[in-house]
Every structure is written in C-alpha cells, then in structure tokens.
Amino acid sequence: MKLGSLKGGRDGRLVVVSADLAWCADATHIAPTLQAALDDWAEVAPQLELLSTDLAHEVIPMMRFHERQADAPLPRAYQWADGSAYVNHVELVRKARGAEMPESFWTDPLMYQGGSDELLGPRDPIPLADEGWGCDLEAEVVVVTDDVPQGCTREEALGHIKLVGLVNDVSLRNLIPAELAKGFGFVQSKPASALSPVLVTPDQLGPAWQDGKLHGVLKVDLNGQPFGRADAGVDMTFDFGTLIAHLAKTRNLGAGSIIGSGTVSNRDADGGPGKPVDRGGRGYSCLAEVRTVETILDGKPATPFLKHGDNVRIWMEDEAGHSIFGAIEQDIVPA
C-alpha cells in the first residue's frame, strides 16, 4: 500500500496511491489525514488496504496522482529523529577535519532531534537566505511508526514500522561547527526537510525490505547529472529496529514518529572512500562527503555547496525500473 497527501489544510488530505504512482483515491472518509490514520492504525490500515485494492481494480472513483501537486505525506509530524546509521559517512567527515572517531560510534547509534513542525513537499523549493551558509542535500531513508512503548527491543521495534519513504534532510554545513561547539546540538543548521511523494508499507516493498533495512539504489542527481548511486542496504551499521529501540530507551514514541537513517553512504569496492559516479563509483548522497573525499585526497574540497538555481533529485526504483516512492525534486531559491 502506498499513501500520500494532497495539498489542502495544514496536514494535507489523505489519498491511497496506485502501485505505479499514476492514480490515487480519496481516503478522507476513512481518515482525514495520514496522522489520523497512524493514530488508529490497527483499525484504519485494513480499511485503507481495501481501498487500495479497489483502486488497483479500478472499481472506485480515482484521479491522476501528480507528484508536483503532492504535499509531504506528513506535512508536520510529532517527531523527527535522524540517526547516523552509515558510520562510514561519519568516519569520513571526522577524518577530513582531523578528528578521531570514538570506537563506541560503531556500537551506539548517533541521533539528533530534528524539527518536524514543517516538512516540505517533494517539489517544494529549498529556500536559502544566504549561500554562505553552505547548503547541502542529504539523501536518506525514513520509516514512520505507530505508538512505540518505552524500552522496546530491536525485534519489537521492527513491528512498529508502518511506512517507509525517502527524505532530503537539508543541512547548512557552515553553521554546524559553531552550533556543535556549544555542545547542545543542531538548530539553525537544520532547516525544513522534504519527504518523498508517497510512503509505502513494508509488505509492498517485497524482498527490498529485509531485517529492518531497505535494499536498493538510492539515486541522486545534481543539476541533471548523476551524483549518487549508493545502495541503501549496504554498509548500514544500524538497522531501523536498532535506531527505534535506541530512541525509545527512555521514552514512549508517539504514532507518526519519523526516524531517519542518516546519509546513505557506501565504501568503495577496495574498502576506501567512495568514488564519483563518473569514475565508476557509487557516488555520494550529500555534498559534504564528496568534499571530505576531496580533502583527504587533495588537501582541500573542490565541489561547492548548493547555490541558487541548483536542482536536486532523489528517488529509488524497483527491479523493473519503476519509481517506488516518487521523486523528491527541489530547486534552491532565495528565501
């Protein structure tokens, strides 16, 4: 089952979307918003599944699903917590600035609490007031949970994953060092993130969803050119069950909580830093990583951060080459 939200009101209007993302059916008679559906998932999900089946059989009123008209599936959420499941990425970034990485990073997940009062739609532009802030994309996988009890195990946490999708977790890299130096985490350096047009139930993903990981190539284009082709199921140190259990260690998680994987990152075949796509590598899911590799190899970065007029596209395809979640495609514009 694939779910999305059309623009309308602060929390969108819930629709069920066809497997090929071409059609959708209004679902507001079942639940007005996706958050409302998640609040009562056990009762609502079977009704949405029946609606999805009816849509597939074309026996109900349906309309074209236009990704450009879609809002974020959850235009605002009660919680957005982002992990760093790809420790390779963390190791590279720290290496570039000459910082040692504690051994505990391989066994205890990093995670920060992001802002979720505004989540951008898949075609909403990224407003950037100052190019000097170092605007960066971050292509990631996300999951959405129902209510998760405090102290749940990894195995229990996996059962609370109800939806899977993609996110562009925008970062303002040049604001990060000063914030981290205060010892209290990100605020100004983490503006609104953008979600994929649809979120998908794990069963719809088939073998691509295994052991709390999404397997498949996460594609990133920058200004129409291939930038990233990393496999989300490779080099993921912490699966989503582990991330959720980590977050729920000392508190309950409310239905509609969004948990991110952190920037998807693959090592090169020789075990070293990844290579650009145009050199036969899997490329990168953020600019900071390619700048890190450039710093390690050449002593300084050469790739600039995002500027006004740049375009970012993030998506994933199934084995038949069909888009799974739709595409996040954003222009960087002056705020």
N, C-alpha and C positions, 0 to 999 in steps of 0.2 A: 504494500500500500504506500502511495505517495501523497503527501499532504502539503498544501501551500496556503498562502493568504493573499487575497487581492487587496489592493489599497482601498481603504474605507474605514474611517474612525482611527482611533489611536492604536488599536490592537488588530486591525485588519479584519477581513471576512474569510472564514474558513472554507476551503474547497478541497475536494478529493481530485487528484490529478491522474490522468491515464499513464500507463507504464511508459509510453513513448513521449510523454510530456506535451502531446498535441492538444488534448482536450481536458476539460475539468467540469465538475458538477458542484453546484452549490451545496454546502453541508451545514449551513447555519440553522436549519431546522433540527439538526442533531446536537450541534454545539456552535454557538455564535463565533467563537474564536478557537484557535489551537490551544491557548492556555486553558480555556474552559474544558476542552476535551481532555487535556492532561490531568486536570484536577479530578476528573472522574473517569480515568482511563479504562478501568476494568469493565465498566458498564457501557461506555461510549465507543470504545475501539471496535467491538463486534458490529455495532451499527454502521460505523464508518467502513468496515470491511465489506459489508453487504452493499453499501452504496458504491464502493469501488468495483465490486463485481458487476453491478448493474451498469456502471459506466463502461466497463470493458465490453459488455454485451450490447451496449448502445440502446438500452431499453428505457432510459430516463432522459429528461432534458439535459443537454450539455452545451457547452460553449467552448470556443477556442481558448487555449491557455497561452497567453502571451507573456513570456518572461519579462519583457520590458514593462508590463503593467503589474507585475507581482511585487508585493511588499516582502519584507523579510517574513518567513513563516511565523516567527515570533518577533513582532516589531519592538516589543520590550519584554524582558524576562526578569523573573525574580532573582536569578543568579546566573552569572557568567564567570566561570573559573577556568583559567587556562594553565595547563601543565607544560612541562618540557620533556615529553616522552622520548624524543630523539636526542639522546645525550650526546651523540656525535656533533650535533649542532652547537650545544652548549660548550663542548670541549674546544671546538674550533674558534668560537667567538672569544673565549677566555684566552686561548693561546695567542690570538692576534694582539691582545693588549698585555701580554706577558704575565698573565695571572694563572697560577696553578689551580687545577680543579680538584676539590676535595674528593677523596675516594667514596665518600657517602653519597655523592651525586649519582652513582651507579646503582644504589640500593634504595635510596629515599627520594621520591619524586620532588622536583621543584614545582611550585604552583603559585600563581598570584590571583587575586580577586579583581576582575575587570568590571567596567561599567556596563550595565545592561539596560539602563533606562531608555536608551535609543540604540536600536540595531538597524543598520541601513539595509535597504532592499538591494537585490542583486544587480540592478542597473543604476542605483543612486550614485552620483558622483562623490568623490572624496574631496571635501572642502579643505583647502590648505592655505592658511593665512600667511605663512612665511616659509618660503622654500629653504631657508637656512635652518629650519628645524630638522631636516633630514628625514623626509617622509619615506617610509618603506612599506612594502606589502609583506604579508606573511600568509602563505597558503597552508591551511590546516584542515584536519578532520575534526568534526564535533559530534558529540552524542547528546541526546536530551533524555532526561529521566522522569519517572513518576516520583512519588514520595519515597525517599530513601531513609531508613532508620539509622540513627547514630550507632556506630560500632559494627556496621555490617562487614562481612568478609568480602574478599575479592569475588568469590563464586556467587555470593548473594547479590553483590553489586551488578554483576553481569545481567541478572534477571530484571534489573530495574531500568535497563537501557531500552527505551521505547522507539527512539528515532535516531537516525544517523544523517549527517549532512556535511557541508563544507563551510568554511569561513575564511574571509580575508581579515586577519587580525592586524589592522593598521598600526604601525609604530612610528613615533617621531624620535629617531635614533639620537639626534644631537641633544635632546632634552633628557635622555635617560641617565647619563652619568651623574649629573647634578642631583637628580632625584634619588638614585641609589646611594649616593654619598651621604644622604640624610639618614639612611638605614631604615626607611619606612615604606619602601615600595613605589610602584608606578602610580601616577595620577595624570598629570598633564601630558606625559609622553604616550598615553594610550587613549586616543580618540575613539569615536564610534567604529565598530567592526561591521562587516557586511556578511549576511548569510546567503547561502545558495537558494535558488528559487523554490526548491522543494526539500523536505526532509522525508526520509524513507525508513520504513520499518525494517529491522534486521532480516526478517524472513524473505523480504523482497530482494535482498542482495545475494541470496544463494551462497555458493562457496566463497564469494569475495569477503564474506563476514565469517571469520574464524577466530575463536579464542579471544574475543574482545578486540580484534584488530580488523581494520578494513584493508584488504589487499587489492591493489590496483594502482595504475599510474596516475598520479595527481599532476595534471597538465597545467602549466603556467606559460602564458605568452605575454611578452612585454613589447608594446608598440607593434604588434602583429608578428613578432619573431619568437620562435621557441626559446624559452628561458629555463623552464624546469620540467623534468620528466621523471621525478623521483617516485619510487614505489612506496606507497604508504604502509604496506605490510612488512617492509624490510627495515632493519636497523631500529625498530621501535622497541626501546628498552622496557618501557612500562605500558602494558595494555590498558584499555579503558576500565576494566574491572579494578585494577590496581589503583588507577587515578581516582576513581569514585570512592573506593574504600579509604584512600588517603584523606580525601576531602571530608568524608563523613566520620572520621575518627572521633571527633569531639562534638559533633552536632548533627541534627537531622538536616536533610536536604529537601527543599520543597519541590513539588511537582513543577516541571518546566525548567529545572536547572539545566544549564548548558555547560558542558565540560569539553574543553579543547585539548587537542593532542600536543599543541606547540608546533613550531615549524617543522614540516616533514623534511627529513634530511637523510641522504644515503652516502655512505662511503664509496670511494671508487673501488673498482674490482681488485686493485692492488692493496687495498686497505687504507690508502691515503685519502686526502681531501678530494671531494668530488670534482669532476671536470665539467666544463661547459658543454651544452648540448651540441654545439657546432664542432666540438672536438671529440665527439663520440661518447661523452659522459651523460649522466642523468641530470645534469644541471642543478638548479637551486630553486628553493621555494621562498627565498627572500633575498634582498639585495645585500643585507649585512653579511650573509655567508659568502657570496662571491667576493665581496670587498675584503673579507677575512682571508680567503684563499689568496687573493692578490697580495695582501700584506705579508702573508707567510712566504710567498714565492718571490715577490719583487720588492718588499720593504715598504710598500705604500699601496693604497687602493687606487684603482683607475675607474671603476664603474660609479657613476654618480647616483645619488638618491633621486627619487621621483620629483619631476618638475611639472609645472602647469602645462597641460596639453598632453601629458603622457597617458597611456591607456594600459590597463591591466586586465587580463582574462584568466580565470581559474575554473577548471572543470575536470570531470573524470568520466571515462567511457567504460562500458562493459565489453565483454569479449567480442561482441558483434559490432563494436564501434559506435554504439548508441549512448548518448549522454544519460547519465544516471540521475544526477541531481540538478541538471540545468547548469548554466554558466553564471558565475559572478563576473561581470564586465563593467569596469569603472574607469571614468576619466578623472584626472586630477584637475581641479578647478580652483580659482582664487576664492577664498572664503568671503 
